[in-house]
Amino acid sequence: GINAEYGAVAFSFRMSSEESCFLPKNVAPIRYEISLIPDLQQFIFSGEETVEIKINDASLSKIQLHAVDLQVQSSELDNIPASKITFDTKEERVILEFLPEAFQNKTTAKLHLKFTGELNNKLAGFYRSKYKAADGSERFMATTQFEATDARRAFPCWDEPAHKAIFSITIEAPKDRIVVSNMPEISREELPNNSVRIRFADSPIMSTYLVAFIIGEFDFLEGKSEGGVLVRIYTPVGKSEQGRFPLQIALETLTFYETLFGVKFPLPKLDLLAIPDFAAGAMENWGAITYREARLLIDPVKTSTALKLANMKTINHEIAHMWFGNLVTMKWWDNLWLNEGFARYMEHIPVAKFYPEYEIWTQFVSGAWTQALDLDGLKTSHPIEVPVKHSNEINEIFDSISYAKGASVIRMLATFLGEETFFKGIHNYLEKHKYANTVTENLWSALADASGKPVQQMMNSWTKQMGYPVISVEEVGEQKEENGNIVQELRLTQRRFLSGKSQLAPDEEQKWIVPITIRSAVDTQRFILEDTSATIKISVGKEEGSQWIKVNDGSVGFYRVNYTPQLWKKLGVAVKSKSLSPSDRLGLLTDSSALASSGRLSTVDFLSFLSNYSGEDDYSVFSSIIGGLGAVNLLLDQEACHPQFKLFVRKLLNPTLQKIGWDVKPGEPQLYSLLRSMILNFLGGMDDPEHLVEAKKRFGVYLADKNTLPADLQYPVLKAVARDGDATLFDTFIKLLKETDFAEEQRNLLRALGQFPNEELIRKALDLSISSTVRSQDTMFVVGSAAHNPKGRHLSWQWLQANWEKISQFSTGQNFLISGLISSCTSYFNSTEKADEIESFFRSHPAPTADRTINQSVESVRASAAWLKRDLFAVQSWLSSSTL
């Protein structure tokens, strides 16, 4: 999304809770002993727990702890029954009152509770997940998702990260089911009713959000890490082969992290489980990581290269949390980035080590870095360290700022300090704070001690204020000869970058401490920009094509760069000759695209600069080309000049497509598979008649034999034929959807359903997305695709409004889903009228967990409207005369 001064109102529907969102500190948990009996037929569970508590205030008469959707039947403190049990539903608490003598002269006590709850279908807390048994019948497993504040749905607890305790879990389940928890099983007792009672070893001291228990039917593969940790991959029955490569990744990564951090993995086992219904991608429960099935399993033939790589990173990401998040945990959710920024950064390192052919750090630039810069250019962004006053605000910060900006500033800092020094500081941080809770300052202090550099002073400007600078670069005077070198003096000036505008109001000005690396063909200069501007000299090449100067070498710094027309021109020559690294070619493209959308560079200048990339074949650079073209395409797809723009795109992309072709060639670079898929996917939206003929031919063969269409081509082919499809084809897609049990193929078909050209079929797809045919976790694939389709954009927004009540209920507890649906259905417009309409609708239909998403969408729409108004005429003229 994007806000600006164009009359945007950043409105908030949130209850402002002045009272503390924390539980009273008069008691604290030491050890939980929890016993649960889930009923997989009735979708309920009963439980009891004994919590050893520390009493910090002997004068108290009541205990407050968290509970949601639980009924507490009884409670005793050291065998003295509670005199009263009440619930505060707004604050999600149960209040247990006792006679004063229950607490007298005690520093510890045992609190016993009996309770019941629902195995819900909200993908949160202790919930049920549907799967097909070997005989084709429908069955349910019970599983958990407690982050951020949903352990309280499974058992009454002190559901705050700082309340670490030991957990002893006992589960009673049908004898023929597998039961997994954080720790290994230590005893198993057979019960008369074909059930079994399984007790697990005591956990280390840990936070409630990391507790897990899963009861279901699985196959598994296992191996032992070099350090002796038993690692298992649990798959749906019959799919264990799809766990073989994930097991290899998990074993490699676990051993690699132990060496890199210099801290042993503290548990005896690590399980990775594929769950059919799962809201996010994965969850780092300590010792029992749960994944959406499609984000863990890898089929050697049927999984696309893109998903295989995404899954490798997800596995690495969650295992990194075993140290960053689980062993050392943020004190409160305002420091969530300590978990997520670090894990997003770390997920790339094992890929770079074991699979260098993926060039993963260049992909980081086109992925996390670009994504974070896009979101953080908004006035409705937020600082990395963001105040969280109420539990309903927590889910909104699981966004690109906590993850991708967090990872980007960590990468910038690690490069600045040097990797060896950086990981020495990380080792010290983990050793000092293990089994405890931290704030950001603890990390800075460990890195400052290891490096001797003022880390906190520099990094505060990146984590405590939102946004980032654009560095403007201009020549000071002419080039001079000094000691046989040609030297150019430059002035660098920093100002805050805002996506929606180039002129800032006085209250929008900010300053950062910016580590800068400048490179030319013959020289590299490094310095820290602390003031608004500074001058620096750099030697440049003597030959005509080597006089370029590139600021932000390797696109490591978290900022954008703008140049004078003359410097842009020299960089264009360097792009064409590939004198610059892929990360630098990519960074220039991302910057020029963003500068155009904000009005600091004209869109015509951006499109002209883009012409230097004709014939580019680096996957990551190409994804940036597609990103830039996609933004302009969204702007123009309702305009009269759109056919000319599509022609320009086809001319720009075709040389690369001709070079790599539709089919894999022996010995081609690994990344060509990703590049091919991406180009064909984008061209599928550009209505190239030749492209459509080829796609239809391949689709016909696919219908006859599913194995003939390579996984990397499946979605591009489905999308292309859908865009020209009719009701018969729509029904064929539905039939294919029902026949396949392969999650990625289901996802591809769902996305393709949103691409049909007919409004009636798009509406049918949207209705299907919230029916029982589609798992709620997959709703977004249909809706996101339909909203992105020019034929479905207005329809998707109307559909969201018309079905708002149903969608609100359907996504209760699934904050990722509601925010995703709102963002998809609102952020692709480019008129101020639409922005007003969106604001007005959500004023009367509040969505408290998606306030920030709504504000960001409105800001985006206003910025796009301003961009279109500013540059449409010039772009139309340029397209009519362009001779790419």
Secondary structure, DSSP 8 states (H G I E B T S, - for coil): ----TTT-----------S-SS--TTEEEEEEEEEEEEETTTTEEEEEEEEEEEES-TT--EEEEE-SSEEEEEEEETTEE-SEEEEETTTTEEEEE--GGGTTT-SEEEEEEEEEEE-BSSSSEEEEEEEE-TTS-EEEEEEEE-TTTTGGGTS-B--STT--BEEEEEEEEETTSEEEESS-EEEEEEETTTEEEEEE----SB-GGG--EEEE--EEEEEE-TT--EEEEEESTT-GGGGHHHHHHHHHHHHHHHHHHT----SSEEEEEEESS-SSSEE--TTEEEEEGGGT---TTTS-HHHHHHHHHHHHHHHHHTTBTTTEEESSGGGHHHHHHHHHHHTHHHHHHH-GGG-HHHHHIIIIIHHHHHHHTSTT---SS----SGGGTGGGSSTIIIIIHHHHHHHHHHHH-HHHHHHHHHHHHHHHTTEEE-HHHHHHHHHHHH-S-HHHHHHHHHTS---EEEEEEEEEEEEEETTEEEEEEEEEEEE-BTTBSS--GGG-----EEEEEEESS-EEEEEE-SSEEEEEEEE-SSGGG--EEESGGG-SSSEEEE-HHHHHHHHHHHHTT-S-HHHHHHHHHHHHHHHHHTSS-HHHHHHHHGGGTT---HHHHHHHHHHHHHHHHHHTTSTTHHHHHHHHHHHHHHHHHHH-SS--TT--TTHHHHHHHHHHHHTTTT-HHHHHHHHHHHHHHHH-GGGS-HHHHHHHHHHHHTT--HHHHHHHHHHHHH---HHHHHHHHHHHTT-S-HHHHHHHHHHHTSTTS-GGGHHHHHHHHHHSTTTHHHHHHHHHHTHHHHHHHTTT-HHHHHHHHHHHHTT---HHHHHHHHHHHHHS--GGGHHHHHHHHHHHHHHHHHHHHHHHHHHHHHHH---
